[in-house]
Amino acid sequence: MVRFYTYLEVYLDDLHKRVSLSEFEKHFKKPHQTAKAHLQEFVKEKILTLEKKERFSFYSLNKRNPLLREYLALCEKERLLDHLEKNTLFRRLYEILSAHFNKNKVLLFGSATWKKEFADIDLLIISNDKEIKKAIDEFIKTYSVKIHVVQTDKEHLTESFIMEIKKQHVIYNEHDYFIKELYKHEL
């Protein structure tokens, strides 16, 4: 389902890109006028900037707008809700992990974020909490899935790993934290 803030999703892998109106149409499978109306709202709110070249319209994020982080957080939360709505296995994983959210920051990444058929589930967990690992091991036994866990602290996140995560991810909790870490050099 495409909701208002979902339109910002096309920027989550690269906050610097310019996106044409036709790219929005293709990505969201929405008519030209529907996409344009939503994008105009973002331009009006100064979240997006509009650049016209001949008959083409290009939209970019306005990184000078201090509210951009909040809009990106809303977009990330919509992505999470959409992901959980489409897949009961991930909804169950989320429910189990949510008992540990007060001590852990959790992000799903890799092919399981968008493929129906995937080899394993990749999780990034920022903490040194051992209890969440026990919950994941129990989930693996119960549902017979492979889960690859990267459990670390923020100091050990490399730039190359962050770049990889930005390509395909769903933030499970602490959206503001992850937006700050993923886009710290861009915002």
FIKOLZA-1660 file (N, C-alpha, C; in steps of 0.1 Angstrom, whole numbers, plus 5000, padded with zeros to 4 digits):
% residues 187
   i   px   py   pz ch aa at
   1 5008 4988 5000  A  M  N
   1 5000 5000 5000  A  M CA
   1 5009 5012 5000  A  M  C
   2 5006 5022 4991  A  V  N
   2 5013 5034 4991  A  V CA
   2 5006 5045 4999  A  V  C
   3 5012 5049 5009  A  R  N
   3 5007 5060 5017  A  R CA
   3 5015 5073 5014  A  R  C
   4 5011 5084 5020  A  F  N
   4 5017 5096 5017  A  F CA
   4 5032 5096 5019  A  F  C
   5 5037 5092 5030  A  Y  N
   5 5052 5093 5033  A  Y CA
   5 5060 5082 5025  A  Y  C
   6 5053 5072 5020  A  T  N
   6 5059 5062 5013  A  T CA
   6 5067 5067 5001  A  T  C
   7 5063 5078 4995  A  Y  N
   7 5069 5084 4984  A  Y CA
   7 5084 5087 4987  A  Y  C
   8 5088 5090 4999  A  L  N
   8 5102 5093 5002  A  L CA
   8 5110 5080 5002  A  L  C
   9 5104 5068 5002  A  E  N
   9 5111 5056 5002  A  E CA
   9 5122 5055 4991  A  E  C
  10 5119 5061 4980  A  V  N
  10 5129 5060 4968  A  V CA
  10 5142 5066 4972  A  V  C
  11 5143 5074 4982  A  Y  N
  11 5155 5081 4986  A  Y CA
  11 5163 5074 4997  A  Y  C
  12 5157 5064 5003  A  L  N
  12 5164 5058 5015  A  L CA
  12 5177 5051 5012  A  L  C
  13 5180 5047 5000  A  D  N
  13 5193 5041 4997  A  D CA
  13 5203 5052 4993  A  D  C
  14 5198 5064 4989  A  D  N
  14 5207 5075 4985  A  D CA
  14 5200 5088 4987  A  D  C
  15 5203 5096 4997  A  L  N
  15 5196 5108 4999  A  L CA
  15 5200 5119 4989  A  L  C
  16 5210 5117 4981  A  H  N
  16 5215 5127 4971  A  H CA
  16 5208 5126 4958  A  H  C
  17 5201 5116 4955  A  K  N
  17 5196 5114 4941  A  K CA
  17 5185 5123 4937  A  K  C
  18 5184 5125 4924  A  R  N
  18 5173 5132 4918  A  R CA
  18 5164 5122 4911  A  R  C
  19 5151 5123 4914  A  V  N
  19 5142 5113 4909  A  V CA
  19 5131 5120 4900  A  V  C
  20 5130 5114 4888  A  S  N
  20 5120 5120 4879  A  S CA
  20 5106 5115 4883  A  S  C
  21 5096 5123 4878  A  L  N
  21 5082 5120 4880  A  L CA
  21 5079 5106 4874  A  L  C
  22 5084 5103 4863  A  S  N
  22 5082 5090 4856  A  S CA
  22 5088 5078 4865  A  S  C
  23 5099 5081 4872  A  E  N
  23 5105 5070 4880  A  E CA
  23 5096 5068 4892  A  E  C
  24 5089 5078 4898  A  F  N
  24 5080 5076 4909  A  F CA
  24 5068 5068 4903  A  F  C
  25 5063 5071 4891  A  E  N
  25 5052 5064 4886  A  E CA
  25 5055 5049 4884  A  E  C
  26 5067 5046 4879  A  K  N
  26 5071 5032 4877  A  K CA
  26 5073 5025 4890  A  K  C
  27 5079 5031 4900  A  H  N
  27 5083 5025 4913  A  H CA
  27 5070 5022 4920  A  H  C
  28 5061 5031 4921  A  F  N
  28 5049 5029 4929  A  F CA
  28 5037 5024 4921  A  F  C
  29 5038 5023 4908  A  K  N
  29 5027 5019 4899  A  K CA
  29 5015 5027 4902  A  K  C
  30 5017 5040 4902  A  K  N
  30 5006 5050 4904  A  K CA
  30 5005 5059 4892  A  K  C
  31 4994 5064 4889  A  P  N
  31 4993 5073 4878  A  P CA
  31 5000 5086 4880  A  P  C
  32 5004 5092 4869  A  H  N
  32 5012 5104 4869  A  H CA
  32 5006 5115 4878  A  H  C
  33 4993 5117 4877  A  Q  N
  33 4986 5128 4885  A  Q CA
  33 4986 5125 4900  A  Q  C
  34 4984 5112 4903  A  T  N
  34 4984 5108 4917  A  T CA
  34 4998 5111 4924  A  T  C
  35 5008 5106 4917  A  A  N
  35 5022 5108 4922  A  A CA
  35 5025 5123 4923  A  A  C
  36 5022 5130 4912  A  K  N
  36 5025 5144 4912  A  K CA
  36 5018 5152 4923  A  K  C
  37 5006 5148 4926  A  A  N
  37 4999 5155 4937  A  A CA
  37 5006 5153 4951  A  A  C
  38 5010 5141 4953  A  H  N
  38 5017 5138 4966  A  H CA
  38 5031 5145 4966  A  H  C
  39 5038 5145 4955  A  L  N
  39 5051 5151 4955  A  L CA
  39 5050 5166 4956  A  L  C
  40 5039 5172 4951  A  Q  N
  40 5037 5187 4952  A  Q CA
  40 5035 5191 4967  A  Q  C
  41 5029 5182 4975  A  E  N
  41 5027 5184 4989  A  E CA
  41 5041 5185 4996  A  E  C
  42 5050 5176 4992  A  F  N
  42 5063 5176 4998  A  F CA
  42 5071 5188 4993  A  F  C
  43 5069 5193 4981  A  V  N
  43 5075 5205 4977  A  V CA
  43 5070 5217 4984  A  V  C
  44 5057 5217 4986  A  K  N
  44 5050 5228 4994  A  K CA
  44 5056 5229 5008  A  K  C
  45 5058 5217 5014  A  E  N
  45 5063 5216 5028  A  E CA
  45 5079 5218 5028  A  E  C
  46 5085 5220 5017  A  K  N
  46 5099 5222 5015  A  K CA
  46 5107 5209 5020  A  K  C
  47 5101 5198 5018  A  I  N
  47 5108 5185 5021  A  I CA
  47 5115 5181 5008  A  I  C
  48 5109 5183 4996  A  L  N
  48 5115 5181 4983  A  L CA
  48 5117 5194 4976  A  L  C
  49 5127 5194 4967  A  T  N
  49 5128 5205 4958  A  T CA
  49 5125 5200 4944  A  T  C
  50 5119 5209 4936  A  L  N
  50 5115 5205 4923  A  L CA
  50 5124 5213 4913  A  L  C
  51 5129 5205 4903  A  E  N
  51 5137 5211 4893  A  E CA
  51 5131 5207 4879  A  E  C
  52 5128 5216 4871  A  K  N
  52 5122 5213 4858  A  K CA
  52 5132 5216 4847  A  K  C
  53 5133 5206 4838  A  K  N
  53 5142 5207 4827  A  K CA
  53 5134 5203 4815  A  K  C
  54 5131 5213 4807  A  E  N
  54 5122 5211 4795  A  E CA
  54 5108 5206 4800  A  E  C
  55 5104 5194 4796  A  R  N
  55 5091 5189 4800  A  R CA
  55 5092 5179 4812  A  R  C
  56 5104 5177 4817  A  F  N
  56 5107 5167 4828  A  F CA
  56 5108 5174 4841  A  F  C
  57 5103 5167 4852  A  S  N
  57 5103 5172 4865  A  S CA
  57 5112 5163 4873  A  S  C
  58 5122 5168 4881  A  F  N
  58 5130 5160 4889  A  F CA
  58 5129 5165 4904  A  F  C
  59 5128 5156 4913  A  Y  N
  59 5126 5159 4927  A  Y CA
  59 5139 5154 4935  A  Y  C
  60 5143 5162 4944  A  S  N
  60 5154 5159 4953  A  S CA
  60 5150 5163 4967  A  S  C
  61 5156 5156 4977  A  L  N
  61 5154 5159 4991  A  L CA
  61 5160 5172 4994  A  L  C
  62 5153 5180 5002  A  N  N
  62 5159 5193 5007  A  N CA
  62 5165 5190 5021  A  N  C
  63 5178 5187 5020  A  K  N
  63 5186 5183 5032  A  K CA
  63 5188 5194 5042  A  K  C
  64 5185 5206 5038  A  R  N
  64 5186 5218 5047  A  R CA
  64 5174 5219 5056  A  R  C
  65 5163 5212 5053  A  N  N
  65 5151 5213 5061  A  N CA
  65 5153 5204 5073  A  N  C
  66 5152 5210 5085  A  P  N
  66 5155 5203 5098  A  P CA
  66 5144 5192 5100  A  P  C
  67 5133 5193 5094  A  L  N
  67 5122 5183 5096  A  L CA
  67 5124 5171 5087  A  L  C
  68 5134 5171 5078  A  L  N
  68 5136 5159 5069  A  L CA
  68 5138 5146 5077  A  L  C
  69 5146 5147 5088  A  R  N
  69 5147 5135 5096  A  R CA
  69 5134 5129 5101  A  R  C
  70 5125 5138 5105  A  E  N
  70 5112 5133 5110  A  E CA
  70 5104 5127 5098  A  E  C
  71 5104 5133 5087  A  Y  N
  71 5097 5127 5075  A  Y CA
  71 5103 5114 5071  A  Y  C
  72 5117 5112 5072  A  L  N
  72 5123 5100 5069  A  L CA
  72 5119 5089 5079  A  L  C
  73 5118 5093 5092  A  A  N
  73 5114 5084 5102  A  A CA
  73 5100 5079 5100  A  A  C
  74 5091 5088 5096  A  L  N
  74 5077 5083 5092  A  L CA
  74 5078 5074 5080  A  L  C
  75 5086 5077 5071  A  C  N
  75 5087 5068 5059  A  C CA
  75 5092 5054 5063  A  C  C
  76 5102 5054 5072  A  E  N
  76 5108 5041 5077  A  E CA
  76 5097 5033 5085  A  E  C
  77 5089 5040 5093  A  K  N
  77 5079 5034 5100  A  K CA
  77 5068 5028 5091  A  K  C
  78 5065 5035 5081  A  E  N
  78 5055 5030 5071  A  E CA
  78 5061 5017 5064  A  E  C
  79 5074 5017 5061  A  R  N
  79 5081 5006 5055  A  R CA
  79 5080 4994 5064  A  R  C
  80 5082 4996 5077  A  L  N
  80 5081 4985 5087  A  L CA
  80 5066 4980 5087  A  L  C
  81 5057 4988 5089  A  L  N
  81 5043 4984 5089  A  L CA
  81 5039 4976 5077  A  L  C
  82 5043 4981 5065  A  D  N
  82 5040 4974 5053  A  D CA
  82 5047 4960 5052  A  D  C
  83 5059 4959 5057  A  H  N
  83 5066 4947 5057  A  H CA
  83 5060 4937 5066  A  H  C
  84 5056 4941 5078  A  L  N
  84 5049 4932 5087  A  L CA
  84 5035 4928 5083  A  L  C
  85 5029 4937 5076  A  E  N
  85 5015 4934 5071  A  E CA
  85 5016 4923 5060  A  E  C
  86 5026 4923 5052  A  K  N
  86 5027 4913 5041  A  K CA
  86 5032 4900 5045  A  K  C
  87 5038 4898 5056  A  N  N
  87 5045 4885 5059  A  N CA
  87 5043 4882 5074  A  N  C
  88 5036 4871 5076  A  T  N
  88 5033 4867 5090  A  T CA
  88 5046 4862 5097  A  T  C
  89 5055 4856 5090  A  L  N
  89 5067 4851 5097  A  L CA
  89 5075 4863 5103  A  L  C
  90 5076 4874 5095  A  F  N
  90 5083 4886 5101  A  F CA
  90 5074 4893 5111  A  F  C
  91 5061 4892 5110  A  R  N
  91 5053 4897 5121  A  R CA
  91 5056 4890 5134  A  R  C
  92 5057 4877 5133  A  R  N
  92 5060 4868 5145  A  R CA
  92 5074 4871 5150  A  R  C
  93 5083 4873 5142  A  L  N
  93 5097 4876 5146  A  L CA
  93 5097 4890 5153  A  L  C
  94 5090 4899 5147  A  Y  N
  94 5089 4912 5154  A  Y CA
  94 5083 4911 5168  A  Y  C
  95 5072 4904 5169  A  E  N
  95 5065 4902 5182  A  E CA
  95 5075 4896 5192  A  E  C
  96 5082 4886 5188  A  I  N
  96 5092 4880 5198  A  I CA
  96 5103 4889 5201  A  I  C
  97 5109 4897 5192  A  L  N
  97 5120 4906 5194  A  L CA
  97 5115 4918 5202  A  L  C
  98 5103 4922 5201  A  S  N
  98 5098 4934 5207  A  S CA
  98 5099 4933 5223  A  S  C
  99 5099 4921 5228  A  A  N
  99 5101 4920 5243  A  A CA
  99 5115 4925 5247  A  A  C
 100 5124 4926 5237  A  H  N
 100 5138 4930 5240  A  H CA
 100 5142 4943 5234  A  H  C
 101 5132 4951 5229  A  F  N
 101 5135 4964 5223  A  F CA
 101 5140 4974 5233  A  F  C
 102 5137 4973 5246  A  N  N
 102 5142 4983 5255  A  N CA
 102 5157 4982 5257  A  N  C
 103 5164 4970 5254  A  K  N
 103 5178 4969 5256  A  K CA
 103 5185 4968 5242  A  K  C
 104 5178 4967 5231  A  N  N
 104 5184 4965 5218  A  N CA
 104 5178 4974 5207  A  N  C
 105 5187 4977 5198  A  K  N
 105 5183 4984 5186  A  K CA
 105 5184 4973 5174  A  K  C
 106 5173 4971 5167  A  V  N
 106 5172 4960 5158  A  V CA
 106 5168 4965 5144  A  V  C
 107 5175 4960 5134  A  L  N
 107 5173 4963 5120  A  L CA
 107 5174 4950 5111  A  L  C
 108 5165 4948 5103  A  L  N
 108 5165 4937 5093  A  L CA
 108 5171 4942 5080  A  L  C
 109 5180 4934 5074  A  F  N
 109 5186 4939 5062  A  F CA
 109 5188 4927 5052  A  F  C
 110 5191 4930 5040  A  G  N
 110 5194 4920 5030  A  G CA
 110 5181 4916 5022  A  G  C
 111 5182 4904 5015  A  S  N
 111 5172 4900 5006  A  S CA
 111 5159 4897 5013  A  S  C
 112 5159 4894 5025  A  A  N
 112 5146 4891 5032  A  A CA
 112 5137 4903 5034  A  A  C
 113 5143 4915 5031  A  T  N
 113 5135 4927 5032  A  T CA
 113 5125 4929 5020  A  T  C
 114 5128 4922 5009  A  W  N
 114 5120 4924 4997  A  W CA
 114 5117 4911 4990  A  W  C
 115 5124 4901 4991  A  K  N
 115 5121 4888 4984  A  K CA
 115 5111 4879 4992  A  K  C
 116 5103 4873 4984  A  K  N
 116 5094 4863 4991  A  K CA
 116 5101 4850 4994  A  K  C
 117 5111 4847 4986  A  E  N
 117 5119 4835 4988  A  E CA
 117 5133 4840 4992  A  E  C
 118 5138 4837 5003  A  F  N
 118 5151 4841 5008  A  F CA
 118 5158 4830 5015  A  F  C
 119 5171 4830 5014  A  A  N
 119 5179 4819 5020  A  A CA
 119 5180 4821 5036  A  A  C
 120 5181 4833 5040  A  D  N
 120 5182 4835 5055  A  D CA
 120 5177 4849 5058  A  D  C
 121 5176 4852 5071  A  I  N
 121 5172 4865 5076  A  I CA
 121 5184 4871 5082  A  I  C
 122 5188 4883 5078  A  D  N
 122 5199 4890 5084  A  D CA
 122 5194 4901 5093  A  D  C
 123 5199 4900 5105  A  L  N
 123 5195 4910 5116  A  L CA
 123 5208 4917 5121  A  L  C
 124 5207 4930 5122  A  L  N
 124 5217 4938 5129  A  L CA
 124 5211 4942 5142  A  L  C
 125 5218 4939 5153  A  I  N
 125 5214 4942 5166  A  I CA
 125 5225 4950 5173  A  I  C
 126 5221 4962 5177  A  I  N
 126 5231 4971 5184  A  I CA
 126 5229 4969 5199  A  I  C
 127 5237 4961 5205  A  S  N
 127 5237 4959 5220  A  S CA
 127 5247 4947 5223  A  S  C
 128 5249 4945 5235  A  N  N
 128 5256 4933 5240  A  N CA
 128 5247 4924 5248  A  N  C
 129 5234 4925 5246  A  D  N
 129 5224 4918 5254  A  D CA
 129 5224 4903 5249  A  D  C
 130 5225 4894 5258  A  K  N
 130 5225 4879 5255  A  K CA
 130 5211 4874 5254  A  K  C
 131 5202 4880 5261  A  E  N
 131 5188 4874 5261  A  E CA
 131 5181 4874 5247  A  E  C
 132 5184 4885 5239  A  I  N
 132 5178 4885 5226  A  I CA
 132 5183 4874 5217  A  I  C
 133 5195 4870 5219  A  K  N
 133 5201 4859 5211  A  K CA
 133 5194 4846 5215  A  K  C
 134 5190 4844 5228  A  K  N
 134 5182 4832 5232  A  K CA
 134 5169 4832 5225  A  K  C
 135 5162 4843 5224  A  A  N
 135 5149 4844 5218  A  A CA
 135 5150 4841 5203  A  A  C
 136 5161 4846 5197  A  I  N
 136 5163 4843 5182  A  I CA
 136 5166 4828 5180  A  I  C
 137 5174 4822 5189  A  D  N
 137 5176 4808 5188  A  D CA
 137 5163 4800 5189  A  D  C
 138 5155 4804 5198  A  E  N
 138 5142 4797 5199  A  E CA
 138 5133 4799 5187  A  E  C
 139 5133 4811 5181  A  F  N
 139 5126 4813 5169  A  F CA
 139 5131 4804 5157  A  F  C
 140 5144 4803 5156  A  I  N
 140 5150 4795 5146  A  I CA
 140 5145 4780 5147  A  I  C
 141 5145 4775 5160  A  K  N
 141 5141 4761 5162  A  K CA
 141 5126 4760 5159  A  K  C
 142 5118 4769 5163  A  T  N
 142 5103 4769 5161  A  T CA
 142 5099 4770 5146  A  T  C
 143 5106 4779 5139  A  Y  N
 143 5101 4782 5125  A  Y CA
 143 5111 4776 5114  A  Y  C
 144 5121 4769 5118  A  S  N
 144 5131 4763 5109  A  S CA
 144 5136 4773 5098  A  S  C
 145 5140 4784 5103  A  V  N
 145 5146 4794 5093  A  V CA
 145 5160 4797 5098  A  V  C
 146 5168 4801 5088  A  K  N
 146 5182 4805 5092  A  K CA
 146 5182 4820 5095  A  K  C
 147 5188 4824 5105  A  I  N
 147 5190 4838 5109  A  I CA
 147 5204 4841 5111  A  I  C
 148 5209 4851 5104  A  H  N
 148 5223 4855 5105  A  H CA
 148 5222 4868 5114  A  H  C
 149 5229 4868 5125  A  V  N
 149 5228 4879 5135  A  V CA
 149 5242 4886 5135  A  V  C
 150 5242 4899 5133  A  V  N
 150 5253 4907 5135  A  V CA
 150 5250 4916 5147  A  V  C
 151 5256 4912 5158  A  Q  N
 151 5254 4919 5171  A  Q CA
 151 5267 4926 5174  A  Q  C
 152 5266 4939 5175  A  T  N
 152 5277 4947 5177  A  T CA
 152 5273 4960 5185  A  T  C
 153 5283 4969 5186  A  D  N
 153 5280 4983 5191  A  D CA
 153 5282 4993 5180  A  D  C
 154 5278 5005 5181  A  K  N
 154 5278 5014 5170  A  K CA
 154 5293 5018 5166  A  K  C
 155 5302 5017 5175  A  E  N
 155 5316 5020 5172  A  E CA
 155 5322 5010 5162  A  E  C
 156 5316 4998 5161  A  H  N
 156 5321 4988 5151  A  H CA
 156 5314 4987 5138  A  H  C
 157 5305 4996 5136  A  L  N
 157 5298 4997 5123  A  L CA
 157 5307 5004 5113  A  L  C
 158 5311 4996 5102  A  T  N
 158 5320 5002 5092  A  T CA
 158 5311 5010 5082  A  T  C
 159 5318 5019 5075  A  E  N
 159 5311 5026 5064  A  E CA
 159 5306 5017 5053  A  E  C
 160 5314 5007 5050  A  S  N
 160 5310 4998 5039  A  S CA
 160 5298 4990 5043  A  S  C
 161 5297 4986 5056  A  F  N
 161 5286 4978 5061  A  F CA
 161 5273 4987 5061  A  F  C
 162 5275 5000 5065  A  I  N
 162 5264 5009 5065  A  I CA
 162 5258 5011 5051  A  I  C
 163 5267 5012 5042  A  M  N
 163 5263 5014 5028  A  M CA
 163 5255 5002 5023  A  M  C
 164 5259 4990 5027  A  E  N
 164 5252 4978 5023  A  E CA
 164 5238 4978 5030  A  E  C
 165 5237 4981 5042  A  I  N
 165 5225 4982 5049  A  I CA
 165 5215 4991 5043  A  I  C
 166 5220 5003 5039  A  K  N
 166 5211 5013 5033  A  K CA
 166 5204 5008 5020  A  K  C
 167 5210 4999 5013  A  K  N
 167 5204 4994 5001  A  K CA
 167 5191 4987 5003  A  K  C
 168 5190 4979 5014  A  Q  N
 168 5178 4970 5017  A  Q CA
 168 5178 4969 5032  A  Q  C
 169 5168 4975 5038  A  H  N
 169 5166 4974 5052  A  H CA
 169 5152 4977 5057  A  H  C
 170 5149 4972 5068  A  V  N
 170 5136 4975 5075  A  V CA
 170 5140 4977 5090  A  V  C
 171 5138 4989 5095  A  I  N
 171 5141 4992 5109  A  I CA
 171 5130 4987 5118  A  I  C
 172 5134 4978 5127  A  Y  N
 172 5124 4973 5136  A  Y CA
 172 5121 4981 5149  A  Y  C
 173 5130 4989 5153  A  N  N
 173 5128 4998 5164  A  N CA
 173 5139 5009 5164  A  N  C
 174 5137 5019 5173  A  E  N
 174 5147 5030 5174  A  E CA
 174 5150 5036 5160  A  E  C
 175 5139 5040 5153  A  H  N
 175 5140 5046 5140  A  H CA
 175 5149 5058 5140  A  H  C
 176 5147 5067 5149  A  D  N
 176 5155 5079 5150  A  D CA
 176 5170 5076 5151  A  D  C
 177 5173 5066 5159  A  Y  N
 177 5187 5062 5161  A  Y CA
 177 5193 5058 5148  A  Y  C
 178 5186 5049 5141  A  F  N
 178 5192 5043 5128  A  F CA
 178 5192 5054 5117  A  F  C
 179 5183 5063 5117  A  I  N
 179 5183 5073 5107  A  I CA
 179 5196 5082 5109  A  I  C
 180 5198 5085 5122  A  K  N
 180 5210 5093 5125  A  K CA
 180 5223 5085 5121  A  K  C
 181 5224 5072 5124  A  E  N
 181 5236 5065 5120  A  E CA
 181 5237 5062 5105  A  E  C
 182 5226 5058 5099  A  L  N
 182 5227 5055 5084  A  L CA
 182 5230 5067 5076  A  L  C
 183 5225 5079 5080  A  Y  N
 183 5226 5091 5071  A  Y CA
 183 5234 5102 5078  A  Y  C
 184 5243 5098 5087  A  K  N
 184 5250 5108 5095  A  K CA
 184 5259 5117 5086  A  K  C
 185 5264 5112 5074  A  H  N
 185 5272 5120 5065  A  H CA
 185 5264 5127 5055  A  H  C
 186 5251 5125 5055  A  E  N
 186 5242 5131 5044  A  E CA
 186 5232 5141 5050  A  E  C
 187 5230 5141 5063  A  L  N
 187 5220 5150 5068  A  L CA
 187 5227 5160 5077  A  L  C
% end
